[in-house]
Amino acid sequence: MSCLATFKTTSMALLFERSCREAGIGARIAPVPRKLSSSCGLACEFPCEERTKAEALAAERKIEVAAVHDLDKI
């Protein structure tokens, strides 16, 4: 199951992806689906099993995540 983190800026999306990969979380940049709203056209997809770890990492590194969505529910 995959989750998708959305961001207000491209730089936050890229920083989130890099930080996740450094922490061993399999993350990749993806376009924001049309069903979701974001001022930035980039999102980051990662395993939902790693959501708690990814959110803690984002908070620790002051990465501004707009929202996290379960791709199976959108």
N, C-alpha and C positions, 0 to 999 in steps of 0.2 A: 504494500500500500504506500502511495506517495503523497507527500504534503507539498504545498507550494507557498513559499513566503513571498509577499509582495512588498514593494518599497516605494517611497516617494521620489527617490533619486537613483540614478544609475550607479553612482559611486557606492551607495549603501548595498545594492544588490551584488556588486563585484566584491566588496569587502566581506560580505556574508559568505559568499561562495568560497573565497580564499580561506577564510577563517575556519569554515566547516571542513574543508579538505585537509587543512593543517591538523585539525583535531581528529581526523580519521572518519569523518562523516561523508558519505558519498553524496556530494551535492553537485548540481550542474545548473548553469544559467538556462532559462527557458523564457519564451515570450509569455506575456500575461494573456490568458484566455479572454476572449471578447466578453464572456459572461461576468468577468470581474472588472472592477474599476481601479485604475491607478494612473497617476500622472507620469509614471515611468513605464516604459514598455517592456522592462525586464523584470523577471521574477527568478526565484531560485527553487528548484525542485530537490527534495531530499526525502529519505525514508521516514515515514511517520513514526517508526519505532525509535527514531533518534530525536523526536520533537523536543522533549524535555531538555536534552543535552544541547541541542541547537539554540533553543530559546535562552538557556542559561549563558551560553557562549555569547550570543548577541547582546545580552544585558551587560555581561562582563566587559565586552569590548565597545560598548556604547554604540551599537549598530541599531539604527532606527528601523524596525520592522513595522510596516503598516498593518499587516494581517498575515495569519497563517491559515491556509485552507486545506482541507482534506480533498484531494482530487476526485475521490469516489463519490463525494457528496455535492459536487458542483456540476 
